[in-house]
């Protein structure tokens, strides 16, 4: 597994992203498992820069994808002539698009390996040694692709609420086809928590998409105390906005910080006290902390986020040159900002989870989940579900309007009934008609009933 540099023009230097590239390549090798057909072999992919591990070439795809947006002195526009050619400006790229990690994986000396060396889906998500244990070219490379996808962006995920007291296990953050809208996350993870003698609620979470966890902790505040333009459930807050909130100690509760490592770390996951043990998957680190709800009132909706800062070493290059890749800068530099093709890359230091909403219930209530995993639309949410009071200004206007309409309808019905009774009474008096409630069988056919001047209208 080779990474930059792989060009003679950079034969004696390391890249500014060497720390990140080396850690990723070594994780690839470890997670892929043995490439050797001998099931007893523990030979892993060797790793290193392509100049040393393979050989240097001019115009290699890996170096171009990594540096063509910033090492522009060595980049020339292409002038193809075959198949009619195309405009040179189509080969000119801006300073945002080519800052990626593009690694070379030389899988085998055989271009068409035998079927028994391709591997199987047996224990696909856990590294295995040798073909007899299900490992092979396809399964090995699939694992490397999955690792790469997981590392694209750091993430923090809340897992459980009060599991020590038989509480709630939260669903995964990713819901296929779920559309996010303003403050939708307020009700996608909701747990009613009753007041207890100690008024303590425990929350578990994990961290992924990275290697080293510099620190991670919980942050809790009332939804009504959080700016809905910043904590909108649709994007991460900027580092400046988050720093401003973290400085307002009177609005929020911060738990003790933990350090650790993710599943991809060379030493394995470290969550301080425990890690997940899901069969068929690598274990994740699990962190746990307590939220004090004693100063909240019954009916309050509390937003609980987990936050984490990860991979600080990726920005450590002995002060010689800052990293150039989006992968390294996006998690170590809050001022890193690029836009291209209607996409934005924004750096940050701390990453927030999708929150869980704790609804404070009375002491005689039970801890239970109240989540709405697939909210239909923002318009169908009550104001309380959006983090406010039902009797907001907008709802008061709606309530008053509906009340006026109801009163008018009732008044109209009363007037109509009164007019109807008056009309029926007048008709009965003028024409001496038999009341409707009289028993018609009691009327003699010999009675002389005269109806004169009957107005058919």
Buried (B, 14 or more C-beta within 10 A) or exposed (E): BBBBBBBEEBEEEBBBBBBBBBBBBBBBBBBBBBBBBEEEEEEBBEBBBBBEBBEBBEEBEBBBBBBBBBBEEBBEEEEEEEEEEEEEEEBEBEEBBBBBBBBBBEBEEEEEBEEEBBBBEEBBBBBBBBBEBBBBBBBBBBBBEEBBEBBEBBBBBBBBBBBEEEBBEBEEBEEEEEEBBBBBBBBBBBBBBBBBEEBBBBBBBBBBBBBBBBBBBBBBBBBEBBEBEBBBBEEBBBBEBBEEBBEEEEEBBBBEBBBBBBBBBEEBBBBBEEBBEEEEEBBBBBBBBBBEBEEBEEEBBBBBBBBBBBBBBBBEBEEEEBBBBBBBBBBBBBEBBBEEEEEEBBBBBBBBBBBBBBBBBEEEBEBBBBBBEEBEEBEEBEBBBBBBEEEEEEBEEEEEEEEEEEEEEEEEEEEEEEEEEEEEEEEEEEBEEBEEEEEEEEEEEEEEEEEEEEEEE
